[in-house]
Each structure stands twice: as structure tokens, then as C-alpha cells.
Amino acid sequence: MKRTDLQDTSEAAHRMMLRLLRLRSPEQKVKMLDERMEEGRVMRRFTEHLRSKKAP
């Protein structure tokens, strides 16, 4: 059975939440969330860039 992007994404989100819970200080949590959000923005820009190249 082929895995869907949604499954991969939700599992990644779940792992991220578990990691967040293990971090002790609020500062660590905020820093990690900021890093994850930035990663998401970069990935989105990259995906949009690929889509724009694919379009005729």
C-alpha cells in the first residue's frame, strides 16, 4: 500500500509534538517551533517554485 503525503505529514507532526513535550524549558519549545515554522516556509516556497517550473 502506497503511503500518502498526508500520512507522512501527520506522523512528522506527531513526532514533533512528542519532541516538544520532552523539551523542558519554554524557551526551548519556542525556539524549536520557530525553527519548524521556518522549515515549513522554506519547503512551501520550494514546492511552489517547482510547481511554477512545471507549468507550461
PDB file of N, H, CA, C and O in Angstrom:
ATOM      1  N   MET A   1       0.846  -1.208   0.000  1.00  0.00           N
ATOM      2  CA  MET A   1       0.000   0.000   0.000  1.00  0.00           C
ATOM      3  C   MET A   1       0.877   1.253   0.000  1.00  0.00           C
ATOM      4  O   MET A   1       1.821   1.371   0.781  1.00  0.00           O
ATOM      5  N   LYS A   2       0.546   2.167  -0.879  1.00  0.00           N
ATOM      6  H   LYS A   2      -0.221   2.071  -1.514  1.00  0.00           H
ATOM      7  CA  LYS A   2       1.355   3.379  -1.001  1.00  0.00           C
ATOM      8  C   LYS A   2       1.034   4.345   0.136  1.00  0.00           C
ATOM      9  O   LYS A   2      -0.127   4.580   0.471  1.00  0.00           O
ATOM     10  N   ARG A   3       2.083   4.889   0.710  1.00  0.00           N
ATOM     11  H   ARG A   3       3.026   4.699   0.438  1.00  0.00           H
ATOM     12  CA  ARG A   3       1.885   5.867   1.783  1.00  0.00           C
ATOM     13  C   ARG A   3       1.522   7.214   1.170  1.00  0.00           C
ATOM     14  O   ARG A   3       2.037   7.596   0.119  1.00  0.00           O
ATOM     15  N   THR A   4       0.641   7.910   1.836  1.00  0.00           N
ATOM     16  H   THR A   4       0.222   7.600   2.690  1.00  0.00           H
ATOM     17  CA  THR A   4       0.252   9.223   1.325  1.00  0.00           C
ATOM     18  C   THR A   4       1.082  10.313   1.988  1.00  0.00           C
ATOM     19  O   THR A   4       1.632  10.120   3.072  1.00  0.00           O
ATOM     20  N   ASP A   5       1.164  11.460   1.324  1.00  0.00           N
ATOM     21  H   ASP A   5       0.717  11.617   0.443  1.00  0.00           H
ATOM     22  CA  ASP A   5       1.865  12.608   1.898  1.00  0.00           C
ATOM     23  C   ASP A   5       1.217  13.005   3.220  1.00  0.00           C
ATOM     24  O   ASP A   5       1.897  13.413   4.162  1.00  0.00           O
ATOM     25  N   LEU A   6      -0.100  12.880   3.274  1.00  0.00           N
ATOM     26  H   LEU A   6      -0.652  12.548   2.510  1.00  0.00           H
ATOM     27  CA  LEU A   6      -0.826  13.263   4.487  1.00  0.00           C
ATOM     28  C   LEU A   6      -0.407  12.385   5.662  1.00  0.00           C
ATOM     29  O   LEU A   6      -0.221  12.880   6.774  1.00  0.00           O
ATOM     30  N   GLN A   7      -0.257  11.071   5.417  1.00  0.00           N
ATOM     31  H   GLN A   7      -0.408  10.668   4.515  1.00  0.00           H
ATOM     32  CA  GLN A   7       0.192  10.175   6.488  1.00  0.00           C
ATOM     33  C   GLN A   7       1.571  10.586   6.974  1.00  0.00           C
ATOM     34  O   GLN A   7       1.814  10.691   8.176  1.00  0.00           O
ATOM     35  N   ASP A   8       2.480  10.818   6.017  1.00  0.00           N
ATOM     36  H   ASP A   8       2.283  10.733   5.040  1.00  0.00           H
ATOM     37  CA  ASP A   8       3.837  11.207   6.386  1.00  0.00           C
ATOM     38  C   ASP A   8       3.826  12.510   7.175  1.00  0.00           C
ATOM     39  O   ASP A   8       4.537  12.650   8.171  1.00  0.00           O
ATOM     40  N   THR A   9       3.014  13.462   6.721  1.00  0.00           N
ATOM     41  H   THR A   9       2.437  13.349   5.913  1.00  0.00           H
ATOM     42  CA  THR A   9       2.952  14.769   7.369  1.00  0.00           C
ATOM     43  C   THR A   9       2.400  14.653   8.782  1.00  0.00           C
ATOM     44  O   THR A   9       2.936  15.257   9.712  1.00  0.00           O
ATOM     45  N   SER A  10       1.330  13.878   8.948  1.00  0.00           N
ATOM     46  H   SER A  10       0.896  13.387   8.193  1.00  0.00           H
ATOM     47  CA  SER A  10       0.738  13.771  10.284  1.00  0.00           C
ATOM     48  C   SER A  10       1.664  13.015  11.232  1.00  0.00           C
ATOM     49  O   SER A  10       1.725  13.330  12.421  1.00  0.00           O
ATOM     50  N   GLU A  11       2.384  12.023  10.718  1.00  0.00           N
ATOM     51  H   GLU A  11       2.335  11.766   9.753  1.00  0.00           H
ATOM     52  CA  GLU A  11       3.334  11.315  11.577  1.00  0.00           C
ATOM     53  C   GLU A  11       4.484  12.230  11.974  1.00  0.00           C
ATOM     54  O   GLU A  11       4.952  12.187  13.112  1.00  0.00           O
ATOM     55  N   ALA A  12       4.935  13.051  11.044  1.00  0.00           N
ATOM     56  H   ALA A  12       4.555  13.086  10.120  1.00  0.00           H
ATOM     57  CA  ALA A  12       6.006  14.001  11.349  1.00  0.00           C
ATOM     58  C   ALA A  12       5.529  15.002  12.399  1.00  0.00           C
ATOM     59  O   ALA A  12       6.268  15.349  13.320  1.00  0.00           O
ATOM     60  N   ALA A  13       4.294  15.460  12.250  1.00  0.00           N
ATOM     61  H   ALA A  13       3.693  15.178  11.501  1.00  0.00           H
ATOM     62  CA  ALA A  13       3.733  16.407  13.220  1.00  0.00           C
ATOM     63  C   ALA A  13       3.625  15.750  14.596  1.00  0.00           C
ATOM     64  O   ALA A  13       3.900  16.378  15.619  1.00  0.00           O
ATOM     65  N   HIS A  14       3.224  14.486  14.607  1.00  0.00           N
ATOM     66  H   HIS A  14       3.001  13.976  13.776  1.00  0.00           H
ATOM     67  CA  HIS A  14       3.097  13.761  15.869  1.00  0.00           C
ATOM     68  C   HIS A  14       4.463  13.620  16.548  1.00  0.00           C
ATOM     69  O   HIS A  14       4.585  13.838  17.754  1.00  0.00           O
ATOM     70  N   ARG A  15       5.487  13.256  15.772  1.00  0.00           N
ATOM     71  H   ARG A  15       5.388  13.080  14.793  1.00  0.00           H
ATOM     72  CA  ARG A  15       6.830  13.135  16.336  1.00  0.00           C
ATOM     73  C   ARG A  15       7.306  14.476  16.873  1.00  0.00           C
ATOM     74  O   ARG A  15       7.958  14.540  17.915  1.00  0.00           O
ATOM     75  N   MET A  16       6.975  15.549  16.155  1.00  0.00           N
ATOM     76  H   MET A  16       6.445  15.497  15.308  1.00  0.00           H
ATOM     77  CA  MET A  16       7.382  16.880  16.596  1.00  0.00           C
ATOM     78  C   MET A  16       6.736  17.210  17.941  1.00  0.00           C
ATOM     79  O   MET A  16       7.391  17.754  18.831  1.00  0.00           O
ATOM     80  N   MET A  17       5.449  16.881  18.087  1.00  0.00           N
ATOM     81  H   MET A  17       4.918  16.439  17.365  1.00  0.00           H
ATOM     82  CA  MET A  17       4.766  17.161  19.350  1.00  0.00           C
ATOM     83  C   MET A  17       5.397  16.365  20.493  1.00  0.00           C
ATOM     84  O   MET A  17       5.572  16.889  21.593  1.00  0.00           O
ATOM     85  N   LEU A  18       5.740  15.097  20.234  1.00  0.00           N
ATOM     86  H   LEU A  18       5.598  14.671  19.340  1.00  0.00           H
ATOM     87  CA  LEU A  18       6.379  14.294  21.277  1.00  0.00           C
ATOM     88  C   LEU A  18       7.723  14.900  21.667  1.00  0.00           C
ATOM     89  O   LEU A  18       8.082  14.924  22.844  1.00  0.00           O
ATOM     90  N   ARG A  19       8.464  15.388  20.673  1.00  0.00           N
ATOM     91  H   ARG A  19       8.172  15.368  19.717  1.00  0.00           H
ATOM     92  CA  ARG A  19       9.754  16.021  20.960  1.00  0.00           C
ATOM     93  C   ARG A  19       9.547  17.292  21.774  1.00  0.00           C
ATOM     94  O   ARG A  19      10.299  17.578  22.706  1.00  0.00           O
ATOM     95  N   LEU A  20       8.524  18.042  21.412  1.00  0.00           N
ATOM     96  H   LEU A  20       7.914  17.810  20.655  1.00  0.00           H
ATOM     97  CA  LEU A  20       8.229  19.282  22.147  1.00  0.00           C
ATOM     98  C   LEU A  20       7.941  18.978  23.616  1.00  0.00           C
ATOM     99  O   LEU A  20       8.390  19.698  24.509  1.00  0.00           O
ATOM    100  N   LEU A  21       7.188  17.903  23.857  1.00  0.00           N
ATOM    101  H   LEU A  21       6.824  17.319  23.132  1.00  0.00           H
ATOM    102  CA  LEU A  21       6.838  17.562  25.233  1.00  0.00           C
ATOM    103  C   LEU A  21       8.071  17.166  26.038  1.00  0.00           C
ATOM    104  O   LEU A  21       8.119  17.380  27.249  1.00  0.00           O
ATOM    105  N   ARG A  22       9.067  16.591  25.368  1.00  0.00           N
ATOM    106  H   ARG A  22       9.028  16.418  24.384  1.00  0.00           H
ATOM    107  CA  ARG A  22      10.278  16.178  26.082  1.00  0.00           C
ATOM    108  C   ARG A  22      11.172  17.360  26.445  1.00  0.00           C
ATOM    109  O   ARG A  22      11.934  17.292  27.410  1.00  0.00           O
ATOM    110  N   LEU A  23      11.079  18.440  25.674  1.00  0.00           N
ATOM    111  H   LEU A  23      10.460  18.495  24.891  1.00  0.00           H
ATOM    112  CA  LEU A  23      11.910  19.611  25.986  1.00  0.00           C
ATOM    113  C   LEU A  23      11.433  20.222  27.302  1.00  0.00           C
ATOM    114  O   LEU A  23      10.232  20.298  27.560  1.00  0.00           O
ATOM    115  N   ARG A  24      12.352  20.644  28.104  1.00  0.00           N
ATOM    116  H   ARG A  24      13.327  20.583  27.894  1.00  0.00           H
ATOM    117  CA  ARG A  24      11.973  21.125  29.431  1.00  0.00           C
ATOM    118  C   ARG A  24      11.510  22.587  29.442  1.00  0.00           C
ATOM    119  O   ARG A  24      10.389  22.887  29.852  1.00  0.00           O
ATOM    120  N   SER A  25      12.372  23.476  28.994  1.00  0.00           N
ATOM    121  H   SER A  25      13.283  23.232  28.660  1.00  0.00           H
ATOM    122  CA  SER A  25      12.074  24.897  29.194  1.00  0.00           C
ATOM    123  C   SER A  25      11.184  25.470  28.087  1.00  0.00           C
ATOM    124  O   SER A  25      11.251  25.031  26.939  1.00  0.00           O
ATOM    125  N   PRO A  26      10.356  26.447  28.439  1.00  0.00           N
ATOM    126  CA  PRO A  26       9.516  27.126  27.446  1.00  0.00           C
ATOM    127  C   PRO A  26      10.362  27.743  26.331  1.00  0.00           C
ATOM    128  O   PRO A  26       9.949  27.767  25.171  1.00  0.00           O
ATOM    129  N   GLU A  27      11.556  28.243  26.690  1.00  0.00           N
ATOM    130  H   GLU A  27      11.892  28.223  27.631  1.00  0.00           H
ATOM    131  CA  GLU A  27      12.423  28.852  25.677  1.00  0.00           C
ATOM    132  C   GLU A  27      12.809  27.827  24.618  1.00  0.00           C
ATOM    133  O   GLU A  27      12.829  28.136  23.426  1.00  0.00           O
ATOM    134  N   GLN A  28      13.116  26.601  25.057  1.00  0.00           N
ATOM    135  H   GLN A  28      13.099  26.351  26.025  1.00  0.00           H
ATOM    136  CA  GLN A  28      13.463  25.540  24.107  1.00  0.00           C
ATOM    137  C   GLN A  28      12.287  25.238  23.179  1.00  0.00           C
ATOM    138  O   GLN A  28      12.463  25.039  21.977  1.00  0.00           O
ATOM    139  N   LYS A  29      11.085  25.208  23.760  1.00  0.00           N
ATOM    140  H   LYS A  29      10.942  25.370  24.736  1.00  0.00           H
ATOM    141  CA  LYS A  29       9.895  24.908  22.967  1.00  0.00           C
ATOM    142  C   LYS A  29       9.676  25.975  21.896  1.00  0.00           C
ATOM    143  O   LYS A  29       9.424  25.661  20.732  1.00  0.00           O
ATOM    144  N   VAL A  30       9.776  27.229  22.303  1.00  0.00           N
ATOM    145  H   VAL A  30       9.982  27.484  23.248  1.00  0.00           H
ATOM    146  CA  VAL A  30       9.559  28.335  21.369  1.00  0.00           C
ATOM    147  C   VAL A  30      10.602  28.308  20.254  1.00  0.00           C
ATOM    148  O   VAL A  30      10.280  28.479  19.078  1.00  0.00           O
ATOM    149  N   LYS A  31      11.860  28.091  20.646  1.00  0.00           N
ATOM    150  H   LYS A  31      12.122  27.953  21.602  1.00  0.00           H
ATOM    151  CA  LYS A  31      12.941  28.051  19.662  1.00  0.00           C
ATOM    152  C   LYS A  31      12.701  26.937  18.641  1.00  0.00           C
ATOM    153  O   LYS A  31      12.883  27.136  17.440  1.00  0.00           O
ATOM    154  N   MET A  32      12.292  25.769  19.128  1.00  0.00           N
ATOM    155  H   MET A  32      12.144  25.607  20.103  1.00  0.00           H
ATOM    156  CA  MET A  32      12.081  24.647  18.221  1.00  0.00           C
ATOM    157  C   MET A  32      10.903  24.903  17.289  1.00  0.00           C
ATOM    158  O   MET A  32      10.968  24.600  16.098  1.00  0.00           O
ATOM    159  N   LEU A  33       9.823  25.465  17.837  1.00  0.00           N
ATOM    160  H   LEU A  33       9.770  25.711  18.805  1.00  0.00           H
ATOM    161  CA  LEU A  33       8.664  25.762  16.994  1.00  0.00           C
ATOM    162  C   LEU A  33       9.029  26.778  15.921  1.00  0.00           C
ATOM    163  O   LEU A  33       8.608  26.646  14.772  1.00  0.00           O
ATOM    164  N   ASP A  34       9.813  27.794  16.289  1.00  0.00           N
ATOM    165  H   ASP A  34      10.155  27.901  17.223  1.00  0.00           H
ATOM    166  CA  ASP A  34      10.248  28.790  15.310  1.00  0.00           C
ATOM    167  C   ASP A  34      11.041  28.131  14.189  1.00  0.00           C
ATOM    168  O   ASP A  34      10.845  28.443  13.014  1.00  0.00           O
ATOM    169  N   GLU A  35      11.943  27.214  14.559  1.00  0.00           N
ATOM    170  H   GLU A  35      12.102  26.961  15.513  1.00  0.00           H
ATOM    171  CA  GLU A  35      12.741  26.512  13.550  1.00  0.00           C
ATOM    172  C   GLU A  35      11.846  25.688  12.634  1.00  0.00           C
ATOM    173  O   GLU A  35      12.036  25.686  11.417  1.00  0.00           O
ATOM    174  N   ARG A  36      10.871  24.988  13.208  1.00  0.00           N
ATOM    175  H   ARG A  36      10.717  24.989  14.196  1.00  0.00           H
ATOM    176  CA  ARG A  36       9.972  24.148  12.409  1.00  0.00           C
ATOM    177  C   ARG A  36       9.142  25.003  11.455  1.00  0.00           C
ATOM    178  O   ARG A  36       8.942  24.633  10.297  1.00  0.00           O
ATOM    179  N   MET A  37       8.656  26.154  11.947  1.00  0.00           N
ATOM    180  H   MET A  37       8.818  26.454  12.887  1.00  0.00           H
ATOM    181  CA  MET A  37       7.846  27.025  11.099  1.00  0.00           C
ATOM    182  C   MET A  37       8.676  27.542   9.938  1.00  0.00           C
ATOM    183  O   MET A  37       8.188  27.622   8.810  1.00  0.00           O
ATOM    184  N   GLU A  38       9.919  27.892  10.203  1.00  0.00           N
ATOM    185  H   GLU A  38      10.315  27.828  11.119  1.00  0.00           H
ATOM    186  CA  GLU A  38      10.802  28.372   9.142  1.00  0.00           C
ATOM    187  C   GLU A  38      11.051  27.258   8.129  1.00  0.00           C
ATOM    188  O   GLU A  38      11.040  27.508   6.924  1.00  0.00           O
ATOM    189  N   GLU A  39      11.275  26.030   8.602  1.00  0.00           N
ATOM    190  H   GLU A  39      11.284  25.827   9.581  1.00  0.00           H
ATOM    191  CA  GLU A  39      11.456  24.897   7.692  1.00  0.00           C
ATOM    192  C   GLU A  39      10.230  24.736   6.804  1.00  0.00           C
ATOM    193  O   GLU A  39      10.350  24.485   5.604  1.00  0.00           O
ATOM    194  N   GLY A  40       9.053  24.880   7.399  1.00  0.00           N
ATOM    195  H   GLY A  40       8.956  25.083   8.373  1.00  0.00           H
ATOM    196  CA  GLY A  40       7.811  24.755   6.639  1.00  0.00           C
ATOM    197  C   GLY A  40       7.712  25.817   5.559  1.00  0.00           C
ATOM    198  O   GLY A  40       7.299  25.532   4.435  1.00  0.00           O
ATOM    199  N   ARG A  41       8.094  27.048   5.904  1.00  0.00           N
ATOM    200  H   ARG A  41       8.429  27.279   6.817  1.00  0.00           H
ATOM    201  CA  ARG A  41       8.056  28.132   4.919  1.00  0.00           C
ATOM    202  C   ARG A  41       9.007  27.858   3.770  1.00  0.00           C
ATOM    203  O   ARG A  41       8.660  28.067   2.608  1.00  0.00           O
ATOM    204  N   VAL A  42      10.207  27.390   4.090  1.00  0.00           N
ATOM    205  H   VAL A  42      10.488  27.220   5.035  1.00  0.00           H
ATOM    206  CA  VAL A  42      11.193  27.089   3.054  1.00  0.00           C
ATOM    207  C   VAL A  42      10.674  25.982   2.140  1.00  0.00           C
ATOM    208  O   VAL A  42      10.773  26.082   0.918  1.00  0.00           O
ATOM    209  N   MET A  43      10.119  24.925   2.736  1.00  0.00           N
ATOM    210  H   MET A  43      10.038  24.843   3.730  1.00  0.00           H
ATOM    211  CA  MET A  43       9.599  23.811   1.934  1.00  0.00           C
ATOM    212  C   MET A  43       8.457  24.273   1.036  1.00  0.00           C
ATOM    213  O   MET A  43       8.370  23.860  -0.120  1.00  0.00           O
ATOM    214  N   ARG A  44       7.576  25.132   1.565  1.00  0.00           N
ATOM    215  H   ARG A  44       7.646  25.468   2.504  1.00  0.00           H
ATOM    216  CA  ARG A  44       6.455  25.624   0.770  1.00  0.00           C
ATOM    217  C   ARG A  44       6.948  26.442  -0.412  1.00  0.00           C
ATOM    218  O   ARG A  44       6.471  26.287  -1.536  1.00  0.00           O
ATOM    219  N   ARG A  45       7.929  27.332  -0.136  1.00  0.00           N
ATOM    220  H   ARG A  45       8.317  27.458   0.777  1.00  0.00           H
ATOM    221  CA  ARG A  45       8.486  28.140  -1.229  1.00  0.00           C
ATOM    222  C   ARG A  45       9.107  27.251  -2.292  1.00  0.00           C
ATOM    223  O   ARG A  45       8.933  27.486  -3.488  1.00  0.00           O
ATOM    224  N   PHE A  46       9.830  26.231  -1.855  1.00  0.00           N
ATOM    225  H   PHE A  46       9.971  26.039  -0.883  1.00  0.00           H
ATOM    226  CA  PHE A  46      10.482  25.319  -2.784  1.00  0.00           C
ATOM    227  C   PHE A  46       9.437  24.577  -3.623  1.00  0.00           C
ATOM    228  O   PHE A  46       9.596  24.433  -4.835  1.00  0.00           O
ATOM    229  N   THR A  47       8.372  24.110  -2.970  1.00  0.00           N
ATOM    230  H   THR A  47       8.243  24.228  -1.986  1.00  0.00           H
ATOM    231  CA  THR A  47       7.303  23.395  -3.671  1.00  0.00           C
ATOM    232  C   THR A  47       6.639  24.304  -4.699  1.00  0.00           C
ATOM    233  O   THR A  47       6.385  23.886  -5.829  1.00  0.00           O
ATOM    234  N   GLU A  48       6.357  25.550  -4.308  1.00  0.00           N
ATOM    235  H   GLU A  48       6.563  25.889  -3.391  1.00  0.00           H
ATOM    236  CA  GLU A  48       5.744  26.493  -5.244  1.00  0.00           C
ATOM    237  C   GLU A  48       6.678  26.763  -6.409  1.00  0.00           C
ATOM    238  O   GLU A  48       6.236  26.888  -7.551  1.00  0.00           O
ATOM    239  N   HIS A  49       7.966  26.853  -6.123  1.00  0.00           N
ATOM    240  H   HIS A  49       8.325  26.751  -5.195  1.00  0.00           H
ATOM    241  CA  HIS A  49       8.970  27.075  -7.156  1.00  0.00           C
ATOM    242  C   HIS A  49       8.944  25.913  -8.159  1.00  0.00           C
ATOM    243  O   HIS A  49       8.972  26.137  -9.369  1.00  0.00           O
ATOM    244  N   LEU A  50       8.892  24.684  -7.658  1.00  0.00           N
ATOM    245  H   LEU A  50       8.869  24.502  -6.675  1.00  0.00           H
ATOM    246  CA  LEU A  50       8.843  23.517  -8.544  1.00  0.00           C
ATOM    247  C   LEU A  50       7.565  23.518  -9.373  1.00  0.00           C
ATOM    248  O   LEU A  50       7.595  23.215 -10.566  1.00  0.00           O
ATOM    249  N   ARG A  51       6.446  23.859  -8.746  1.00  0.00           N
ATOM    250  H   ARG A  51       6.422  24.105  -7.777  1.00  0.00           H
ATOM    251  CA  ARG A  51       5.173  23.891  -9.469  1.00  0.00           C
ATOM    252  C   ARG A  51       5.222  24.915 -10.596  1.00  0.00           C
ATOM    253  O   ARG A  51       4.744  24.655 -11.701  1.00  0.00           O
ATOM    254  N   SER A  52       5.800  26.076 -10.316  1.00  0.00           N
ATOM    255  H   SER A  52       6.188  26.287  -9.419  1.00  0.00           H
ATOM    256  CA  SER A  52       5.828  27.132 -11.334  1.00  0.00           C
ATOM    257  C   SER A  52       6.716  26.728 -12.510  1.00  0.00           C
ATOM    258  O   SER A  52       6.457  27.123 -13.647  1.00  0.00           O
ATOM    259  N   LYS A  53       7.758  25.946 -12.242  1.00  0.00           N
ATOM    260  H   LYS A  53       7.969  25.625 -11.318  1.00  0.00           H
ATOM    261  CA  LYS A  53       8.626  25.484 -13.327  1.00  0.00           C
ATOM    262  C   LYS A  53       7.920  24.445 -14.185  1.00  0.00           C
ATOM    263  O   LYS A  53       8.144  24.368 -15.393  1.00  0.00           O
ATOM    264  N   LYS A  54       7.063  23.643 -13.552  1.00  0.00           N
ATOM    265  H   LYS A  54       6.881  23.705 -12.571  1.00  0.00           H
ATOM    266  CA  LYS A  54       6.392  22.553 -14.251  1.00  0.00           C
ATOM    267  C   LYS A  54       5.304  23.080 -15.189  1.00  0.00           C
ATOM    268  O   LYS A  54       5.066  22.515 -16.256  1.00  0.00           O
ATOM    269  N   ALA A  55       4.656  24.156 -14.783  1.00  0.00           N
ATOM    270  H   ALA A  55       4.850  24.615 -13.916  1.00  0.00           H
ATOM    271  CA  ALA A  55       3.564  24.701 -15.596  1.00  0.00           C
ATOM    272  C   ALA A  55       4.105  25.201 -16.938  1.00  0.00           C
ATOM    273  O   ALA A  55       5.176  25.805 -16.998  1.00  0.00           O
ATOM    274  N   PRO A  56       3.354  24.943 -18.014  1.00  0.00           N
ATOM    275  CA  PRO A  56       3.805  25.372 -19.348  1.00  0.00           C
ATOM    276  C   PRO A  56       3.822  26.882 -19.502  1.00  0.00           C
ATOM    277  O   PRO A  56       4.178  27.390 -20.565  1.00  0.00           O
TER     278      PRO A  56
END
